[in-house]
Amino acid sequence: WMPYPERLCMEMVMDAQAENPNAHALNYMAVVGGGENRVVIQDTLSGERWVVHPQQVINAAGPWIDFANEALQRPTHFIGGTKGSHLVIDHPELRRNVGEGEIFFENHDGRITLMLPYFDRVMLGTTDIRIDHPDQAVLTADEVEYMLDMVKRVFPSITVQREQIVFSFSGVRPLPSMDANTTGQISRDHSIRTLEAGNGTTYPIHAMVGGKWTTMRAFGEQMSDVVLTRLKHPRAHSTADRAIGGGRDYPTTPEPQHDWQ
């Protein structure tokens, strides 16, 4: 459970900028063109455009990877994203029964679903539905029914009404494009797919396919190793022992000592 993923994302951005004064985070930017030796980015708020001349490009656009590559004149079909939605429920009886642990269980369709305490509410999730365009990831009525019905599988005596839904959210997993009978069979592993220079561009494009919060630093270091190797620059810093987010400068707790004799 990650209660503040947006805050963690900001911590990662600030870490990068503090580590290297040449790193610049530009929010609300979209790739709108490219080819040859340039990448065109646009401020989606002001409409202003800039041209960048890169040596290499890392495409970390998640479920939008293929859309970014198409804008760079290098169309791909790397992503086969699936939509996942969650509900947050205000239901005191359900909250008491869930307790303080996360409950994983197999729903009627074989999907592993969950419910967990979310402060004084309960979070239900998640769905796993193929989607062609991540901008279309919105909660549907069918998903609501799916998640409300699954409560009965664990707590048959508890009924949750739609009026008790206080929040919902949907996102798209940047999973690899692959043939699978069910969405649950699509690999959750991450990989780097490289488009070498050529076909009208002078720079390679490294697409980060897959990945999630739990593997973000490992995946980030793997990607940076690829870029550093090509630039013939040795790695100067590692995140292996660096605290994440608010853990920085937090007092450490000594490891417990055990006498196994």
MIFIDO-887258 format. One line per 5 residues: their letters; for each residue z, y, x of N, C-alpha, C. Coordinates in steps of 0.2 Angstrom, whole numbers, plus 5000, padded with zeros to 4 digits. Layout:
a	Z:Y:X:Z:Y:X:Z:Y:X | ...
END
This chain:
wmpyp	5000:4994:5004:5000:5000:5000:5000:5006:5004 | 4995:5011:5003:4995:5017:5007:4996:5023:5002 | 5002:5026:5001:5003:5031:4996:4999:5037:4997 | 4998:5039:5004:4994:5045:5005:4988:5044:5010 | 4983:5041:5007:4977:5040:5012:4974:5046:5014
erlcm	4974:5051:5009:4971:5058:5011:4974:5061:5017 | 4981:5061:5017:4985:5064:5022:4983:5060:5029 | 4983:5053:5028:4982:5049:5034:4975:5051:5037 | 4970:5052:5033:4963:5054:5035:4964:5061:5039 | 4967:5065:5036:4968:5072:5040:4971:5071:5046
emvmd	4976:5067:5047:4980:5066:5053:4975:5063:5058 | 4970:5058:5056:4965:5056:5061:4961:5061:5063 | 4959:5066:5059:4954:5071:5061:4958:5076:5066 | 4964:5077:5064:4968:5082:5069:4969:5079:5076 | 4970:5072:5076:4971:5068:5082:4965:5069:5086
aqaen	4959:5068:5083:4953:5069:5087:4952:5076:5090 | 4953:5081:5086:4952:5088:5088:4957:5090:5094 | 4963:5087:5093:4968:5088:5098:4966:5085:5105 | 4963:5079:5104:4961:5075:5110:4956:5078:5114 | 4951:5081:5110:4945:5084:5114:4943:5090:5110
pnaha	4943:5096:5114:4942:5102:5111:4934:5103:5109 | 4930:5098:5111:4923:5099:5109:4922:5095:5103 | 4927:5092:5100:4926:5088:5094:4927:5093:5088 | 4923:5093:5083:4923:5098:5078:4922:5094:5071 | 4927:5095:5067:4926:5092:5060:4923:5097:5055
lnyma	4918:5095:5052:4915:5100:5047:4915:5096:5041 | 4919:5099:5036:4920:5096:5030:4914:5098:5025 | 4913:5095:5020:4908:5096:5014:4901:5096:5017 | 4900:5092:5022:4893:5092:5025:4889:5086:5023 | 4883:5087:5022:4878:5081:5020:4872:5081:5025
vvggg	4870:5075:5027:4864:5074:5031:4858:5075:5026 | 4854:5080:5027:4848:5081:5022:4841:5080:5026 | 4841:5079:5032:4835:5078:5035:4836:5076:5043 | 4830:5074:5046:4831:5072:5053:4824:5069:5055 | 4824:5065:5060:4818:5063:5063:4817:5067:5070
enrvv	4812:5064:5074:4811:5066:5081:4818:5067:5085 | 4820:5073:5087:4826:5074:5091:4831:5078:5087 | 4831:5078:5081:4835:5082:5077:4839:5079:5071 | 4844:5081:5069:4848:5080:5063:4849:5086:5059 | 4847:5086:5053:4848:5092:5049:4854:5091:5044
iqdtl	4860:5095:5045:4865:5095:5040:4866:5101:5036 | 4869:5100:5030:4869:5106:5025:4876:5106:5023 | 4879:5113:5022:4885:5114:5019:4884:5114:5012 | 4887:5109:5008:4886:5108:5001:4889:5113:4997 | 4893:5117:5000:4896:5123:4996:4892:5129:4997
sgerw	4890:5131:5003:4886:5137:5004:4879:5136:5004 | 4877:5130:5005:4869:5129:5006:4867:5130:5013 | 4871:5133:5017:4868:5134:5024:4867:5128:5028 | 4862:5128:5032:4859:5122:5036:4860:5123:5043 | 4861:5118:5047:4861:5118:5054:4857:5112:5057
vvhpq	4854:5113:5063:4850:5108:5066:4854:5106:5072 | 4855:5099:5073:4859:5096:5078:4854:5092:5082 | 4855:5092:5089:4850:5088:5093:4855:5083:5097 | 4855:5077:5094:4860:5072:5097:4857:5067:5102 | 4862:5065:5106:4860:5059:5110:4860:5053:5107
qvina	4865:5052:5103:4866:5046:5098:4869:5048:5092 | 4869:5045:5087:4871:5046:5080:4876:5040:5078 | 4882:5041:5076:4886:5036:5073:4886:5038:5065 | 4883:5033:5061:4883:5034:5054:4889:5030:5051 | 4894:5034:5050:4900:5032:5047:4901:5034:5040
agpwi	4895:5034:5036:4895:5037:5029:4898:5031:5024 | 4900:5026:5026:4903:5021:5022:4898:5018:5017 | 4899:5019:5010:4894:5016:5005:4888:5021:5005 | 4888:5026:5008:4882:5031:5008:4878:5030:5015 | 4879:5024:5019:4876:5023:5025:4868:5023:5024
dfane	4866:5019:5019:4858:5019:5018:4855:5025:5016 | 4859:5029:5012:4856:5036:5010:4856:5041:5016 | 4861:5040:5020:4861:5045:5026:4855:5042:5031 | 4854:5036:5032:4848:5034:5036:4842:5036:5033 | 4841:5035:5027:4835:5037:5023:4833:5045:5025
alqrp	4839:5049:5024:4838:5056:5026:4836:5057:5033 | 4838:5053:5037:4836:5053:5044:4829:5050:5046 | 4825:5048:5041:4819:5045:5041:4819:5038:5044 | 4825:5035:5043:4825:5028:5046:4828:5023:5040 | 4824:5022:5035:4827:5018:5029:4830:5012:5031
thfig	4835:5010:5028:4839:5003:5029:4841:5000:5022 | 4843:4994:5023:4847:4991:5017:4853:4987:5020 | 4857:4991:5023:4863:4988:5026:4869:4987:5021 | 4869:4991:5016:4875:4991:5012:4874:4987:5005 | 4879:4983:5003:4879:4980:4997:4885:4981:4993
gtkgs	4887:4988:4992:4894:4990:4990:4896:4987:4983 | 4902:4986:4983:4905:4984:4976:4910:4989:4974 | 4911:4990:4968:4915:4995:4965:4922:4992:4964 | 4927:4996:4965:4934:4993:4964:4938:4999:4960 | 4941:4997:4954:4944:5002:4951:4952:5000:4950
hlvid	4956:5005:4949:4963:5004:4948:4966:5008:4942 | 4971:5006:4939:4975:5010:4934:4982:5011:4936 | 4985:5016:4934:4992:5018:4935:4995:5018:4928 | 5000:5014:4927:5003:5013:4920:5010:5016:4920 | 5011:5019:4915:5018:5022:4913:5021:5017:4908
hpelr	5025:5012:4910:5027:5007:4906:5034:5004:4909 | 5039:5007:4907:5046:5005:4910:5047:4998:4910 | 5046:4994:4904:5047:4987:4904:5043:4983:4910 | 5037:4985:4910:5033:4982:4915:5035:4984:4922 | 5037:4990:4923:5040:4992:4930:5046:4988:4931
rnvge	5050:4987:4927:5056:4983:4928:5055:4976:4930 | 5050:4973:4927:5048:4966:4928:5044:4965:4935 | 5040:4970:4936:5037:4970:4943:5041:4970:4949 | 5047:4974:4948:5052:4974:4953:5049:4978:4959 | 5051:4977:4965:5050:4981:4971:5045:4977:4975
geiff	5042:4972:4973:5037:4969:4977:5030:4969:4974 | 5025:4967:4978:5018:4967:4976:5016:4960:4973 | 5013:4960:4967:5012:4953:4964:5004:4952:4965 | 5002:4947:4968:4995:4944:4969:4995:4938:4965 | 4989:4938:4961:4988:4932:4957:4980:4931:4955
enhdg	4979:4925:4953:4972:4924:4952:4970:4925:4945 | 4966:4929:4943:4964:4931:4936:4959:4925:4933 | 4958:4926:4927:4954:4920:4924:4947:4919:4927 | 4944:4924:4930:4938:4923:4933:4938:4921:4940 | 4944:4920:4943:4945:4918:4950:4946:4923:4954
ritlm	4946:4929:4952:4947:4935:4957:4954:4936:4958 | 4956:4937:4964:4963:4939:4966:4964:4946:4964 | 4969:4947:4960:4971:4954:4957:4978:4955:4959 | 4980:4961:4957:4987:4963:4959:4990:4968:4954 | 4997:4968:4955:5000:4974:4952:5006:4975:4956
lpyfd	5008:4982:4957:5013:4984:4962:5016:4990:4959 | 5023:4991:4962:5026:4997:4960:5023:5003:4963 | 5022:5008:4959:5020:5014:4962:5025:5020:4959 | 5030:5021:4964:5035:5025:4962:5038:5023:4955 | 5039:5026:4950:5041:5024:4944:5036:5021:4939
rvmlg	5030:5020:4941:5024:5018:4937:5022:5011:4940 | 5017:5008:4938:5014:5002:4940:5007:5003:4941 | 5004:5001:4947:4997:5001:4948:4994:4994:4947 | 4988:4994:4944:4985:4988:4942:4978:4988:4946 | 4976:4982:4948:4969:4982:4951:4967:4975:4953
ttdir	4962:4974:4956:4956:4979:4956:4950:4975:4954 | 4945:4979:4952:4939:4976:4950:4934:4975:4956 | 4929:4971:4955:4924:4970:4961:4917:4969:4958 | 4914:4975:4957:4907:4975:4953:4902:4978:4958 | 4896:4975:4958:4891:4977:4962:4889:4984:4959
idhpd	4887:4989:4964:4885:4995:4962:4879:4998:4967 | 4874:5001:4964:4868:5003:4968:4869:5010:4971 | 4873:5014:4968:4874:5021:4970:4881:5023:4970 | 4885:5024:4976:4892:5026:4976:4894:5032:4971 | 4889:5036:4970:4890:5042:4966:4891:5040:4959
qavlt	4890:5034:4957:4890:5032:4950:4897:5028:4949 | 4901:5028:4954:4907:5024:4953:4912:5028:4949 | 4912:5026:4943:4917:5028:4938:4920:5022:4934 | 4926:5023:4931:4930:5018:4928:4926:5017:4921 | 4925:5011:4919:4922:5009:4913:4927:5006:4908
adeve	4925:5006:4902:4929:5003:4896:4930:4996:4898 | 4925:4992:4900:4926:4985:4902:4931:4984:4907 | 4931:4988:4912:4936:4988:4917:4943:4989:4915 | 4944:4994:4910:4950:4995:4908:4953:4989:4904 | 4949:4986:4900:4951:4980:4896:4952:4974:4901
ymldm	4948:4973:4906:4950:4968:4911:4956:4969:4914 | 4958:4975:4916:4965:4976:4920:4971:4975:4915 | 4970:4978:4909:4975:4977:4904:4976:4970:4902 | 4971:4966:4901:4972:4959:4899:4975:4955:4905 | 4974:4957:4911:4977:4953:4916:4985:4953:4917
vkrvf	4988:4958:4913:4995:4959:4913:4998:4953:4910 | 4994:4951:4904:4996:4945:4900:4997:4939:4904 | 4993:4938:4909:4992:4932:4913:4999:4931:4917 | 5002:4936:4919:5009:4936:4923:5015:4937:4918 | 5014:4942:4913:5019:4943:4909:5017:4943:4901
psitv	5017:4936:4899:5014:4935:4892:5017:4939:4887 | 5023:4941:4887:5027:4945:4882:5026:4952:4882 | 5023:4955:4887:5022:4962:4888:5015:4964:4886 | 5015:4969:4882:5008:4972:4880:5008:4979:4883 | 5002:4981:4886:5001:4988:4888:4995:4991:4884
qreqi	4997:4997:4882:4992:5000:4878:4988:5005:4882 | 4982:5007:4880:4978:5012:4883:4982:5019:4884 | 4986:5020:4879:4989:5027:4879:4994:5027:4885 | 4996:5021:4888:5001:5021:4894:4997:5022:4900 | 4991:5022:4901:4987:5024:4907:4988:5031:4908
vfsfs	4991:5033:4914:4992:5040:4916:4987:5042:4922 | 4984:5037:4925:4979:5039:4930:4974:5033:4932 | 4968:5035:4934:4964:5029:4936:4959:5032:4942 | 4957:5027:4946:4952:5029:4951:4948:5024:4953 | 4942:5025:4955:4937:5020:4957:4934:5022:4964
gvrpl	4932:5017:4968:4929:5018:4974:4924:5013:4976 | 4920:5013:4981:4915:5008:4983:4917:5006:4990 | 4917:4999:4990:4918:4996:4997:4912:4996:5000 | 4911:4998:5007:4905:4998:5010:4903:4991:5013 | 4903:4986:5009:4901:4979:5011:4894:4978:5013
psmda	4893:4973:5018:4886:4972:5020:4882:4969:5014 | 4875:4971:5014:4871:4968:5010:4870:4961:5011 | 4871:4956:5006:4870:4949:5007:4869:4946:5001 | 4866:4940:5001:4865:4936:4995:4872:4932:4994 | 4875:4933:4988:4881:4929:4986:4881:4928:4979
nttgq	4884:4922:4977:4884:4921:4970:4889:4925:4966 | 4894:4927:4970:4899:4932:4967:4901:4937:4972 | 4903:4943:4969:4905:4948:4974:4911:4946:4979 | 4915:4942:4976:4921:4940:4980:4919:4936:4987 | 4912:4933:4987:4910:4929:4992:4907:4934:4998
isrdh	4906:4940:4996:4903:4945:5001:4908:4946:5007 | 4906:4946:5013:4910:4946:5019:4914:4953:5019 | 4920:4953:5020:4924:4959:5021:4925:4961:5029 | 4921:4957:5033:4921:4959:5040:4917:4965:5041 | 4919:4969:5047:4915:4974:5049:4910:4973:5054
sirtl	4905:4977:5055:4900:4976:5060:4896:4983:5062 | 4893:4983:5068:4889:4989:5070:4882:4987:5070 | 4878:4990:5066:4871:4989:5065:4867:4995:5069 | 4864:4994:5074:4860:4999:5078:4853:4999:5076 | 4850:5005:5075:4843:5007:5075:4842:5010:5081
eagng	4838:5007:5085:4836:5010:5092:4831:5015:5091 | 4831:5020:5096:4827:5025:5096:4819:5023:5095 | 4816:5026:5092:4809:5024:5090:4807:5026:5083 | 4801:5024:5081:4799:5025:5074:4800:5032:5072 | 4799:5037:5076:4799:5044:5075:4805:5047:5077
ttypi	4810:5044:5080:4817:5047:5082:4818:5046:5089 | 4821:5050:5093:4822:5049:5100:4829:5047:5101 | 4833:5046:5096:4840:5044:5097:4842:5038:5093 | 4846:5034:5095:4849:5028:5091:4853:5030:5086 | 4854:5026:5081:4858:5027:5075:4863:5021:5075
hamvg	4869:5022:5075:4874:5016:5075:4877:5016:5068 | 4876:5012:5064:4879:5011:5057:4885:5007:5057 | 4891:5010:5055:4897:5006:5054:4898:5003:5047 | 4896:4997:5047:4895:4993:5040:4902:4989:5039 | 4905:4990:5033:4911:4987:5032:4917:4992:5034
gkwtt	4923:4989:5036:4928:4992:5038:4933:4994:5033 | 4939:4995:5034:4944:4997:5029:4950:5001:5033 | 4955:5003:5029:4960:5007:5032:4964:5002:5037 | 4965:4996:5036:4969:4991:5040:4965:4990:5047 | 4959:4991:5047:4955:4990:5053:4952:4996:5056
mrafg	4954:5002:5054:4950:5008:5056:4950:5009:5063 | 4956:5008:5066:4957:5010:5073:4953:5005:5078 | 4954:4999:5076:4950:4994:5080:4943:4995:5079 | 4940:4996:5073:4933:4997:5072:4931:5004:5076 | 4935:5009:5075:4933:5015:5079:4933:5014:5086
eqmsd	4937:5010:5089:4937:5009:5096:4931:5005:5098 | 4929:5000:5094:4923:4996:5095:4917:5000:5095 | 4917:5005:5090:4911:5009:5090:4910:5014:5096 | 4916:5017:5098:4916:5022:5103:4914:5018:5110 | 4916:5012:5110:4915:5008:5116:4907:5007:5117
vvltr	4904:5006:5111:4896:5006:5111:4893:5012:5114 | 4896:5018:5111:4893:5024:5113:4894:5026:5120 | 4901:5025:5122:4903:5026:5129:4899:5022:5134 | 4898:5016:5133:4894:5012:5137:4887:5014:5138 | 4884:5017:5133:4877:5019:5133:4877:5026:5137
lkhpr	4882:5030:5136:4882:5036:5140:4885:5035:5147 | 4887:5029:5149:4890:5028:5155:4896:5032:5157 | 4900:5033:5152:4906:5036:5152:4912:5031:5152 | 4917:5031:5156:4923:5026:5155:4927:5029:5149 | 4930:5024:5146:4935:5026:5141:4941:5029:5144
ahsta	4943:5035:5142:4949:5039:5145:4955:5038:5141 | 4954:5037:5134:4960:5036:5130:4960:5030:5125 | 4965:5028:5123:4966:5022:5119:4971:5024:5113 | 4969:5021:5107:4974:5022:5102:4979:5016:5101 | 4978:5011:5105:4982:5005:5104:4989:5006:5103
draig	4992:5010:5107:4999:5011:5107:5001:5018:5104 | 4996:5021:5100:4998:5028:5097:5000:5027:5090 | 5005:5031:5089:5008:5031:5082:5003:5033:5077 | 5003:5031:5071:4998:5033:5066:5002:5039:5061 | 4998:5044:5060:5000:5049:5056:5007:5052:5057
ggrdy	5011:5052:5051:5018:5054:5052:5023:5050:5056 | 5020:5045:5059:5025:5041:5064:5025:5044:5071 | 5021:5049:5072:5021:5052:5078:5028:5056:5080 | 5030:5055:5086:5037:5058:5088:5043:5055:5083 | 5042:5050:5079:5047:5047:5075:5052:5043:5080
pttpe	5058:5043:5079:5062:5039:5084:5061:5032:5083 | 5061:5028:5088:5059:5021:5088:5066:5017:5087 | 5065:5011:5084:5071:5007:5083:5071:5001:5088 | 5076:5000:5092:5076:4995:5097:5075:4988:5094 | 5071:4984:5097:5070:4977:5095:5076:4974:5095
pqhdw	5077:4970:5089:5084:4966:5089:5084:4960:5095 | 5090:4959:5098:5091:4955:5103:5093:4948:5100 | 5090:4943:5102:5092:4936:5099:5094:4931:5105 | 5099:4928:5103:5102:4923:5108:5100:4916:5105 | 5095:4913:5108:5093:4907:5105:5096:4900:5107
q	5101:4901:5111:5105:4896:5114:5109:4892:5109
END
